[in-house]
Amino acid sequence: MAYKITEACNGCGDCVPECPVDAITENGINIDVCNDCGACVNVCCKDAIIEV
C-alpha cells in the first residue's frame, strides 16, 4: 500500500527525518521509493498522510 500527503499538510517537516528510505520530497511521497513502513503516518500532527 502506498501513502499520499494530502492538502491538510502544513509543511512542518516532521515526517521527513522519519522516512528510512528518503521517499518524502517537497512534491510529496515518491511511491517508487516508499517501502510502506508507515513511519511518516505515525508522526503527522495533521493526519495529512493517508494510504492510497
Contacts in CASP RR format, 6 or more apart in sequence:
PFRMAT RR
TARGET T0000
AUTHOR 0000-0000-0000
METHOD contacts of the structure
MODEL  1
MAYKITEACNGCGDCVPECPVDAITENGINIDVCNDCGACVNVCCKDAII
EV
1 36 0 8 1.000
1 51 0 8 1.000
1 52 0 8 1.000
2 29 0 8 1.000
2 31 0 8 1.000
2 34 0 8 1.000
2 36 0 8 1.000
2 51 0 8 1.000
2 52 0 8 1.000
3 29 0 8 1.000
3 31 0 8 1.000
3 34 0 8 1.000
3 36 0 8 1.000
3 38 0 8 1.000
3 40 0 8 1.000
3 41 0 8 1.000
3 49 0 8 1.000
3 50 0 8 1.000
3 51 0 8 1.000
3 52 0 8 1.000
4 28 0 8 1.000
4 29 0 8 1.000
4 49 0 8 1.000
4 50 0 8 1.000
4 51 0 8 1.000
4 52 0 8 1.000
5 15 0 8 1.000
5 24 0 8 1.000
5 28 0 8 1.000
5 29 0 8 1.000
5 48 0 8 1.000
5 49 0 8 1.000
6 48 0 8 1.000
6 49 0 8 1.000
6 50 0 8 1.000
7 48 0 8 1.000
8 46 0 8 1.000
8 47 0 8 1.000
8 48 0 8 1.000
9 44 0 8 1.000
9 46 0 8 1.000
9 48 0 8 1.000
9 49 0 8 1.000
10 45 0 8 1.000
10 46 0 8 1.000
10 48 0 8 1.000
12 45 0 8 1.000
12 46 0 8 1.000
14 43 0 8 1.000
14 44 0 8 1.000
14 45 0 8 1.000
15 24 0 8 1.000
15 39 0 8 1.000
15 40 0 8 1.000
15 43 0 8 1.000
15 44 0 8 1.000
15 49 0 8 1.000
16 24 0 8 1.000
18 39 0 8 1.000
18 40 0 8 1.000
18 42 0 8 1.000
18 43 0 8 1.000
19 34 0 8 1.000
19 39 0 8 1.000
19 40 0 8 1.000
20 35 0 8 1.000
20 37 0 8 1.000
20 39 0 8 1.000
21 33 0 8 1.000
21 34 0 8 1.000
21 35 0 8 1.000
22 33 0 8 1.000
23 29 0 8 1.000
23 30 0 8 1.000
23 31 0 8 1.000
23 33 0 8 1.000
23 34 0 8 1.000
23 35 0 8 1.000
24 30 0 8 1.000
24 40 0 8 1.000
29 40 0 8 1.000
29 49 0 8 1.000
38 49 0 8 1.000
40 49 0 8 1.000
41 49 0 8 1.000
41 50 0 8 1.000
41 51 0 8 1.000
END
